[in-house]
């Protein structure tokens, strides 16, 4: 989707926190894939986790890191993941449902097309 719309839409990933840290609720798929990250205790650790995420998922667009106070996560009810589209007017034009079940890129794409048509 990024490749398709990158000239018309600014894509951002905000890394909020590890959903399944080794010192928390680890899941078998993370163990199989070698995603073994503890809860970040410092901003530097959180930035390192975000870097690993970007590399592992081959993210090609700008990635930001939420502060340790998790204010972005709280403001956008973003845990564990969520898609948003901010409209040309700077307001939320579309808000996806909480992931992972609500993580539906096709719905985001439809919202992008609608926003670009305005």
Backbone torsions as a table, in degrees:
resi	resn	phi	psi	omega
1	UNK	NA	-39.5	178.5
2	UNK	-57.3	-47.9	-178.9
3	UNK	-60.0	-38.0	-176.8
4	UNK	-70.0	-38.1	-172.2
5	UNK	-114.3	4.9	-172.0
6	UNK	-59.3	-24.0	178.8
7	UNK	-82.4	-13.3	-176.7
8	UNK	-116.2	-19.0	-174.0
9	UNK	-133.7	136.5	173.9
10	UNK	-89.8	119.6	179.4
11	UNK	-96.5	136.1	176.9
12	UNK	-135.3	141.4	170.3
13	UNK	-111.6	128.3	173.7
14	UNK	-107.9	111.8	177.9
15	UNK	-79.3	119.4	-176.7
16	UNK	-99.2	-50.0	175.3
17	UNK	-176.0	163.7	178.5
18	UNK	-70.5	124.7	-177.7
19	UNK	-70.0	-32.2	-175.7
20	UNK	-132.3	71.1	-178.5
21	UNK	-70.0	156.6	-179.8
22	UNK	-64.5	-25.8	178.6
23	UNK	-97.9	20.3	179.9
24	UNK	-138.9	-128.9	-177.1
25	UNK	-94.9	75.8	179.0
26	UNK	-69.7	146.8	179.4
27	UNK	-120.9	150.3	-176.9
28	UNK	-55.4	-38.4	-178.7
29	UNK	-61.6	-37.5	176.9
30	UNK	-64.5	-39.8	178.2
31	UNK	-63.5	-44.8	179.2
32	UNK	-62.2	-38.0	-176.8
33	UNK	-90.0	1.1	177.8
34	UNK	72.9	25.4	177.2
35	UNK	-93.7	88.6	-172.7
36	UNK	-123.3	83.2	-176.6
37	UNK	-117.8	129.4	174.5
38	UNK	-77.4	166.3	173.6
39	UNK	-59.2	130.1	180.0
40	UNK	-68.0	131.1	178.7
41	UNK	-100.9	-17.7	179.1
42	UNK	-131.5	161.2	177.1
43	UNK	-63.3	-35.9	178.1
44	UNK	-61.0	-43.6	177.5
45	UNK	-63.1	-41.3	-179.8
46	UNK	-63.6	-39.9	177.5
47	UNK	-64.9	-37.9	176.5
48	UNK	-64.5	-41.4	177.1
49	UNK	-61.5	-43.1	179.4
50	UNK	-62.8	-40.8	178.2
51	UNK	-61.8	-43.3	177.8
52	UNK	-62.5	-39.5	178.1
53	UNK	-61.2	-48.2	-179.1
54	UNK	-60.3	-43.9	179.9
55	UNK	-67.5	-46.2	-177.6
56	UNK	-62.9	-40.4	-177.4
57	UNK	-93.6	-1.0	179.4
58	UNK	55.1	46.8	178.9
59	UNK	-69.9	130.1	-176.2
60	UNK	-105.1	2.7	-176.9
61	UNK	-121.6	173.7	-175.0
62	UNK	-58.1	134.8	176.4
63	UNK	-119.3	131.8	176.6
64	UNK	-111.9	159.1	-179.6
65	UNK	-122.4	125.0	176.1
66	UNK	-63.5	149.5	176.6
67	UNK	-67.6	171.4	179.0
68	UNK	-65.0	-21.5	178.0
69	UNK	-78.2	-4.9	176.8
70	UNK	57.6	34.2	-175.6
71	UNK	-64.6	-38.1	178.2
72	UNK	-65.1	-44.8	177.4
73	UNK	-55.7	-45.4	-178.5
74	UNK	-68.8	-43.3	-178.6
75	UNK	-65.5	-34.3	-175.6
76	UNK	-107.5	8.8	-176.5
77	UNK	40.5	58.9	-168.1
78	UNK	-96.2	-5.7	-175.7
79	UNK	-85.4	135.8	-0.8
80	UNK	-83.7	-24.5	172.6
81	UNK	-159.6	156.4	-178.2
82	UNK	-162.3	145.6	178.0
83	UNK	-104.6	138.2	176.7
84	UNK	-133.6	151.2	169.7
85	UNK	-124.5	121.8	176.2
86	UNK	-96.4	125.9	-175.9
87	UNK	-74.2	173.5	179.2
88	UNK	-58.4	-26.4	-179.5
89	UNK	-85.4	0.9	178.0
90	UNK	86.7	2.8	179.2
91	UNK	-102.3	161.4	177.4
92	UNK	-66.4	115.2	179.7
93	UNK	-91.1	-27.3	179.8
94	UNK	-156.7	142.0	-179.6
95	UNK	-133.4	119.5	177.5
96	UNK	-76.1	169.6	176.9
97	UNK	-81.1	160.7	180.0
98	UNK	-60.0	141.1	177.9
99	UNK	-83.1	172.5	3.3
100	UNK	-81.1	-22.8	-178.6
101	UNK	-66.0	-32.8	-178.7
102	UNK	-87.1	0.0	-179.7
103	UNK	-80.4	95.4	-174.4
104	UNK	-128.3	90.9	-178.8
105	UNK	-56.3	-32.1	179.5
106	UNK	-61.7	-35.2	177.4
107	UNK	-69.2	-37.9	175.6
108	UNK	-63.5	-43.2	-179.9
109	UNK	-61.3	-41.2	177.2
110	UNK	-61.4	-40.1	178.6
111	UNK	-66.9	-38.7	176.9
112	UNK	-61.4	-47.0	-179.5
113	UNK	-60.3	-41.1	178.6
114	UNK	-64.3	-44.7	-179.7
115	UNK	-65.4	-40.9	-179.4
116	UNK	-68.8	-26.5	179.4
117	UNK	-73.6	-16.7	-178.9
118	UNK	-70.0	NA	NA
